[in-house]
Amino acid sequence: MSSIKGVPESEPLTISTSPVQDTAMDMILLEIRVMDSTICTIAAKTKSIGLDIAGFQARVTGLEQRMTKMVDHFKTIPDRDQELLHLRSMLIDLEERSLRDNVHFFGFPEQSEGTDVQDFFQSILPTIPGLTFDPPVGISEGRSSGTTTARQRHLPRQIITCLLRHGQARRLIMVARAHGPY
């Protein structure tokens, strides 16, 4: 071996330790290995928890989307309520309109209308003084009405006719009110 100038050549460097120091070193190495194993376990558990959290986030996102759809659905309910109210009022109006052209006649003797109520009234109505129709009166249907108790008391039943034109029904009622019974 060569020596450096001015520095005496020495023996190779060796570290001598005592048995107590060797045992302490072994204990430290063992603790490091245990800590390393614990750290690996913690890392694995952390990764597992991270996967669980990701799964929960996906479920929460799905629930949020469903909740948003439900909220949007419930926002339309007041609109549906308004639509339902509008449809009900239209139905009532249509029912009232269908009954508006019905005219009730009282006092005709029983069975005077014969078998055809429409022909009977188309022949009777033009004979009423002060009542003219242009175009001629149109009757869509006619029927006798009344209860069995009215028939048992020998009272004539009312005859209900439905005129085709609303104006004709109003005109007939106005003339009947002005002139009284015929």
Buried (B, 14 or more C-beta within 10 A) or exposed (E): EEEEEEEEEEEEEEEEEEEEEEEEEEEEEEEEEEEEEEEEEEEEEEEEEEEEEEEEEEEEEEEEEEEEEEEEEEEEEEEEEEEEEEEEEEEEEEEEEEEEBEBEBEEBEEEEBEEEBBEBBBEBBEEEEEBEBEEEBEBEEBEBEBEEEBEEEEBBBBBBBBBEBEEBBBBBEEBBEEEEEE
